Amino acid sequence: MKIYGDSISGNCLKVKWTADFLGRSYEWIETEVLKSASRTPEFLALNPAGQVPAVILDDGRPLAQSNAIILHLAEGSALIPADAYERARMLEWMFWEQYSHEPYIAVARFQVRFKGVPLTELEPKIFDRGKAALQRMEDGLADSPFLAGDRVSLADVALVAYTREAEDGGFRLADYPKVVAWIARVEQALNIT
Amino acid sequence: MKIYGDSISGNCLKVKWTADFLGRSYEWIETEVLKSASRTPEFLALNPAGQVPAVILDDGRPLAQSNAIILHLAEGSALIPADAYERARMLEWMFWEQYSHEPYIAVARFQVRFKGVPLTELEPKIFDRGKAALQRMEDGLADSPFLAGDRVSLADVALVAYTREAEDGGFRLADYPKVVAWIARVEQALNIT
């Protein structure tokens, strides 16, 4: 398998962590978004959406969208709950991540850390919705060590990627103690640093 | 099953269409976003994210996020391809829908049709990205009658919901003839009007 990814992108790291956890071998092809490497004709032939990550599976077929890729790689593994309801809750968190978390938490980080935008120039909406997302996670972790049950799942892989970097975008993780404890728990379960 | 949904919301209609296609019985509880019905304490106890649709399954447990709900309802049905790669491509389209299509195509429609915002006052980014999304679909339908293979799947359910309403937000569907033909094909396959 070939993984086209940018090492600064949480979406790309999700794929790396999942493959590593599953012991899947792959070639990592560094694809730097800031150098427009995801907009070349070669890359667009692989993923017409022009987004990283994208993979070429062992049989030569392409696949894109971080959460679709990790769901495919992890089919039948311990990263996907066997129980149908827990599996559905895992998917609920994963779709929520792309709609209600990534556009604020990841975008704030990218703008501030990698584009040099001052915190004061970010849209207030980004902070309001990013804080709401972190609070939603804090509440979701009230009764459960992981997001979709008692064991680490792809919901945790998907959400930890940018949550652990949230301070780069001006969010204060100390305000969300259950989230802080969960980040450490997920990092340990996935063996990532 | 109880479906809490707003009839003007494509995300909610996805759940209705899937349940109808599968012959699942349900009670539809109209939950009007414009009247803040998704922000009441009762609703927030059901879905802390404050978004419709949300369902209460037959066993009394809640589930949210349109695409997670339809994936759960349709498990084992013809709406999810049996082939692992086609299933992964279906998921790729579904995650792409929430990240790269809904925030432009659905948001433009909502602002213009339901909030009364003049087309000229929408952010130009909404049009640029919305048009890119429609072109991505046009290209994706070049060789295939449906988005994830030869049969209708949840990818089509997820994407048709707002694509068929795109003109309400100022997009011109006639510029995307394969998309227009696909909308009719999906409407027929799902028996929706």
Interface residues (C-beta under 8 A of the other chain):
Chain A: P48 A49 Q51 L57 D59 R61 L63 A64 Q65 S66 N67 A68 I69 L71 H72 E75 A84 Y85 R87 A88 R89 L91 E92 M94 F95 W96 Q98 Y99 S100 E102 P103 R136 D139 G140
Chain B: P48 A49 Q51 L57 D59 R61 L63 A64 Q65 S66 N67 A68 I69 L71 H72 E75 A84 Y85 R87 A88 R89 L91 E92 M94 F95 W96 Q98 Y99 S100 E102 P103 R136 D139 G140
